[in-house]
Amino acid sequence: MDTGMQILLLLVAVGLVGLLKGKKIISEYRAFSAWRRGEYAAALAGGPVSSAPPSESSTLSAPPAVIDTRTLAGAGTALLNPPADLRTSLTFIKARATKPYAFPLGWRLTSGGKPDCVYASLVGDVNHIALTGFTDSGKDSWAIQALLSMALTNTPDTLQLAIIDGKGGLSWIGWETKRHVWLMAEQPEDMRPAMDRLKAERERRQQILKAARCEKWEEYTGIDMPLMVVFVSELMLLQDATSKTELADWLNTELTSARAAGIRYIVSGQTFTRLDTRWRSQIGLYIAGYQPRGDADEPNTSFTTKELRDLGANADGAPIGMPPSALPVPPTGSGVFTCVQGRTVLTVRAPYLNKEHRLWLLDRLPDRPAAAPRPAPVARPVVASHGDDAMLLQLLQSGQALPIADEVLQTTTTGAIAHQKAVEASERPVLLSSSSSTVLSVDDDDSSLVVAPTLVPPEEQRRIIAAAQSAASRRQLSLKLYEATGGARYTWVQLVCDAAGLLPAKGVAQ
């Protein structure tokens, strides 16, 4: 065989290999595109697939759906195209879940050939969750579905969310106005204050539980302590804001103590391989997406690659759970996660919720009431500028009217003090409210006051300002001073803090 023929045969062989590989690549891309479009069989029974959001007149009940039972190659029994309408998952869970605060993990095919929405519950089932996966594995998308599912099925009085996303919060646009959201930290500089607020909230809850003689949140019967779910979008950003040791200490303390206080954490990151993971002993559920190396399997699931393969095989030896390092590479493997709880290992695929559908569902959540406007500045009469103090004193002693001019009441009474010194020989006060006959005595009018004493007693203003120096939040301050987080005395705290610029309420629904 001459050289030319050899080259020709080689080119033919390369072409055949390229053709076969090309078909596989095209097939995988089409599968990924179908997942993004949300196609599942004919989708809505009897009708074509539609990517449009549900109509305003529809409810949160899912439309009937014919679910595609095909599985994704290399992902165990995870569905190829899980239902793209979140209401389908919620309807499935509602009919089966027996524990509160349930949310979907993803879809798989059972041994009987039926589609199954795998779910978990944050009370009586799992506690804290570790969520990992390489770039484009769909971590934030999974977290949005989980939090959205719980918010849609629980009122703000029973569920509050804290979202820490130091990447700018682009995935969480619109969430900051919802009553379910207690805290939203979106910038790198918000990371440490968010950590401090969560610590303070956990300590506040512990005090309430102790006063109620409850050992854990589940025993508490009050209505003022909803379950709180904290989502940390990227753990490395918290480490950048603190340090490796400080972050590990904070996580270890909070995850250890938060469970009894009714706080659950979902801690997310690309991988926990290079992090101090003492806190992993507090994790009840691992949600692990694709990892490029086998040595990343154990840090992100607590099991080695071999152990995962053994635990993830059914009675016939067929794989139902795959090691993260063996999952399809994103974007083909986007939304595919291996769930590890105890010694149970299952691989599922979470649906892709398009933006229109997510925003439509988000609009179903109640908005936080608009902040009450601050009272308009109060005008009061003050003695007009006058160069003859002797003349003013003579007018006062004779009982004649003083010349006055309107001046806006400021948050400080420095000007009023100066005037009082000018007329200190007088026995009767000269400062009167323009809207009432209430007299402001000389003793109450000093520079330590920041709001009118008719709104907050002077002595209480001084107490609030002094105690605020060592408080982490307004709620903690009110609890410390008055053993209450509502009512008239909490209003005192809000008024004084607003006027003095203390304990700003940024990111927290005070």
Secondary structure by P-SEA (a helix, b strand, c coil): ccaaaaaaaaaaaaaaaaaaaaaaaaaaaaaaaaaaaccccccccccccccccccccccccccccccccccccccccccccccccaaaaaaaaaaccccccccccbbbbccccccccccccccccccbbbbbbcccccaaaaaaaaaaaaaaacccccbbbbbbbcccccccccccccccccbbbccccaaaaaaaaaaaaaaaaaaaaaaaccccccccccccccbbbbbbccaaaaaaaccaaaaaaaaaaaaaccccccbbbbccccccccccccccccccccccccccccccccccccccaaaaaaaacccccccccccccccccccccccbbbbbcccbbbbbbbbbbcaaaaaaaaaaccccccccccccbbbbbcccccccaaaaaaaaaaccccbbbbbcccccaaaaaaaaaacccccccccccccccccccccccccccccccccccaaaaaaaaaaacccccaaaaaaaaccccccaaaaaaaaaaaaacccccccccc
